[in-house]
């Protein structure tokens, strides 16, 4: 099984290599990632200039790694359309440092990368940890590997596209696993204005926490209350078939971590 691993934090980020190491246990991993931090770039792709790539030294035996001077979406497009002779069975993007919840996913490079593989019929997972400091990646990588194993082992009627978010911390900090819907915005932007002596400049920060009213069935509520959130990104209603396989996945992860799972049908609020 061939697994494409990418991210938006850049090819040298710890979360990427934690994920690649975990997935290397279940398939042949190729890493194709931006050569720098591209967080917040969303689904953007480079159409107005050429893209260059560079083979880089992988810290994991048997895993090849390519840095792209482009966006996360560019990385996946190149990987699936040009860089490799063979197709991929799965694409996993992450592990991102910082949450990608609710409608914020439209500006997420982590999700933007996985979108390109999903659009090409490759089962795709985006994985994020909801912290910007002292991020613990191993529970997220373990979760991604449990989900990946399942996706690789089964046929699905529609291409799965899953957004996973975890509260930061060790297994002991995790309350359980919930299948969720994407919530409203989780963060809005603030702007800092300053003067350099001649001109005014601005700094946009994606740091204003909102979504306090997000319902109990949303990813925002789940992660803020200590649960791992598994959402299907299908831009519509989750149908019964999808709910079944999402519930199956939540239970798999919960069994692995020895925590509770909350299924789709039993959720309220
Ligand atoms: Mn990022």
Boltz pocket constraint, residues with backbone or C-beta under 6 A from the ligand:
constraints:
  - pocket:
      binder: B
      contacts: [[A, 8], [A, 9], [A, 38], [A, 39], [A, 40], [A, 96], [A, 97], [A, 98], [A, 109], [A, 110]]
      max_distance: 6.0
